[in-house]
Amino acid sequence: MRRMNASTATPNESASPVTGRKITRHELAVHLGFSLRYIDELTHNGALPFYKIGKSVRYDLAQVEATLSERFLVQPKARKPASKGTRAAITP
């Protein structure tokens, strides 16, 4: 398998070393900024999609990021505009 670097990548290919391949739990933890223990917990609880190849566990980064966005992304609530007269008056 030939390795690609930024100078040999075609315009349609990403220069990221983890794109298009399965990554280890350590690589996933580094990429996401999570601890290995938290990655193991999410995997064990079924929150992260993974592949088991023999004794090895591998993750597809695109699938993991999609799952995290779907399951854990909190959308901000729309704020109601403040009505006049709701603030307490400051008396000198």
Residue pairs with C-beta under 8 A, 6 or more apart in sequence:
4 13
4 15
5 15
6 15
9 15
13 19
14 20
18 27
18 31
18 61
19 61
22 51
22 58
22 59
22 60
23 31
23 58
23 59
23 60
23 61
24 56
24 57
24 58
24 59
25 36
25 39
25 40
25 43
25 57
25 59
26 36
28 34
28 39
28 59
28 61
28 64
29 35
29 36
29 38
29 39
31 61
32 39
32 64
32 68
34 42
39 48
42 48
43 50
43 57
47 67
47 71
48 59
48 64
48 67
48 68
49 59
49 60
49 63
49 64
49 67
50 57
50 58
50 59
51 57
51 58
51 59
51 60
52 58
